[in-house]
């Protein structure tokens, strides 16, 4: 088998288009998963928000925790591929229709929010009890306690773990191909079918994923070292 550089050259415009879609899905999906994950984590602490962890454990779970726990467990234990099919092909039968990219971003963000939720919860639990007690002694409002004392410390601890999920989301973006999103792998598949050349475009895609993942890991290490200072 002979490597064809002309095929690589012909594929590159399609590659850049696919890369843009991949990065869009990754950025928006990450933003959604981080935001929604924090919301889930805070809701799971209701009604104990603003109460030191030691006292929170003795409180009743509250009416909000049970449905949030059911929803997040269901999403976390359902394959992302199944969720993509459901959101894209089933919801339109109920009158809810969204673009393929919007559906893909929402599916990835929702799916990974159930994992980032656990990361946030671990970060919140790692904040020393003394910080909660100090905020209480200063009579800080609940919002100020969370915004100025608890969350800055918690999020700083969990940034590396959140970054690992960004890499995981990157590697799951090819699944969007099943709902007609032409990200990198979708572009490579379409090009291969049209030109009957599979080796070159798929190799380019594989190298691109490796490079992007490696660069992301380097950025995470640098960010982690900066936060440890």
Secondary structure as UniProt FT lines:
FT   HELIX           5..43
FT   TURN            44..47
FT   TURN            49..50
FT   HELIX           53..56
FT   TURN            57..58
FT   HELIX           63..76
FT   HELIX           80..85
FT   HELIX           86..90
FT   HELIX           91..94
FT   HELIX           100..126
FT   HELIX           129..137
FT   TURN            138..139
FT   HELIX           142..144
FT   HELIX           145..150
FT   HELIX           151..172
FT   HELIX           173..179
FT   HELIX           184..195
FT   HELIX           199..228
//
